Amino acid sequence: MSETKTKTKSDGIHPVNQSAYCFTFRNRIRMRLLASLTFCLLFFSTASAEIRWNNSIESTIESARASRKPILVFVTTDWCHFCKKMKQETWSAPNVSVPISQHFETLILDGDRNKEVVNKMGLKSFPVTLLYTPDGHFVDQQNGYMSTAKVMTWLNSKLR
């Protein structure tokens, strides 16, 4: 007769409970590992996900023609509260900055420093976000603050 070591209820752990305990313990370790990896990916990807805004209209159009990417223009000022809010909250969010960095050529214009361009465009309030084709043809414009969800919805609707 083979001797099998099984723990009885008097030992405090029943064989069925022991395997269930091991299963849940392994799952907890897996979940912690997954959570740690997710945190690391988000932390390190946000550092590299920053949108690199171009300041030159000509070089942005040239880059867009070469890459065949649409142009996203953000018109801002130093004194505009909602411009600052969009820079801090919307453009820096990974769910916005990563796809924009990958699929758009980006241009930032200061409404005070580029008054001639702003006047030609007929812009009277800030912030303004504009979308152009890779060839520089106007597609659409959004005035005012946009949340991350609104930016992504707007861009997806215009690029279909």
N, C-alpha and C positions, 0 to 999 in steps of 0.2 A: 504494500500500500504506500502510495506516495504521500508525503507529508506536505500539506499546503498551509502556508502561514496566512491566515486571514484574521483580521481583527474583528472582534465581536463588538456588539453594542456596548459592552462594559468597558472596552478600550477607549470609547469616545468617538471612534471613527468607524463607520460601517464601510465595507469595500465599495459599495455603490457611491456613497458620499465622497470617498477618497478620489475616485476617478472624476467625479463631478467637480470636486475642489481643484484638481489639477487642470481640468479643462478651463474653468473660470479663471484660475491664476494665470495660465498661459494667455488667455484672451486679454486679461488686464495688462499683461506685459506687452503684448502686441499692440494694444490700443495706445499705451503710453509711448511706445516706440513710434507708432504712426503719428501721434500728436507732436512728438518732438521733431520728427522729420518735416512735418507740415509747417511747424513754426520756423524751422531753419530755412526751408525753401521760401517762405513768405518774407522772412527777415532779410535774407540775402538777395532775393529777387527785387525787393523794393529799392534797394540801394542802386541796382543797375537798371531799374525800370523808369528812372527819371526821364521826362521828356526833354530832349535837347532842342530848345527853341532856337531857330535861326533869326538873326536880326536884319538880314539883307533880302530885300524883295527879289532882286535879280538872281542871286545865288540859289534862293529857294525855288524859283521857277525853273532854273537850269537843272537843279537836282531832281525836281519832279518830272521834268521831261525825260531825263536819263533813266530814272527808276520806274517811271510810269505810275507813280503813286499820286493820289489826290493831295491837294494842299489844304491844310487846316491853319487858319489865321486867327490869332487871339489878339484883339485890340484892347489895351488896358491903359491905365494911368497910375501914377504913384499915389494920388490922393483918393482913389476910388475904393471904398470899403468892399463892395462886392467883387471887384477885380482881385483884391487880395484874398478874399475868401475862396474864390475859384482856384487861385494859384495854390493855396494851402490845402484845400479839401478835395476839389474835383480833379485838377490836373496831376496831383501827387498820388492819388489813389491807384494802387496796382491794377485794379480791374479796368481803369481808363488808360493809365500811362503805358502799360505794356502793349495793348493792341494799337494805340495811337503811334507809339514809337516804331512798331513793326510795319504799319500799313499806311502811314502818312508822312509827308514832308511837312514840317511845322514852322510857322512864322509867327513871331510876336512883334507887335507894333505898339509903341508908346504914343498914345493919342496927343500928348502935349509936344513931344519931340518930332512927330511926323504929321504936323497940322495940315500941310499941303495935301498929303495922301488922304488923310481923314476927311478933309473938306471935299475932295474929289469924289470920295465914296459916299458922301452925304451923311456921315455918321454924326449923331448929335448927343448920344449918351453912351455910357460904358458900364460894364464890359460888353463887347460885341464879339461873336464867334462867327467866322465866315468859312465857307467851304468852296473850293475851286477844283476844277479838273486839273490833270497833270499839265495841260496846255495853257492853264491860266484863265479859263472861262468860268465865270461865276455860276455857282450851283444854288447856294442858299445862305441865309443869314439868320442868326438867333441873337436877339438883343437881351441883355440882362444876365443875371446869375443863372447857371444851370448846375444841377446836382449831377453826380456820377451817372445815375440812372437816366436822367434826361439827356445827357450828352450821348450816351451809348444808344439810346432809342432813336435820337435824332440822326446820328451818323448812320446807323443801320437802315433807317428808312430812306435816306438819301442815296445810299450806295448800292441799292438793289438793282 
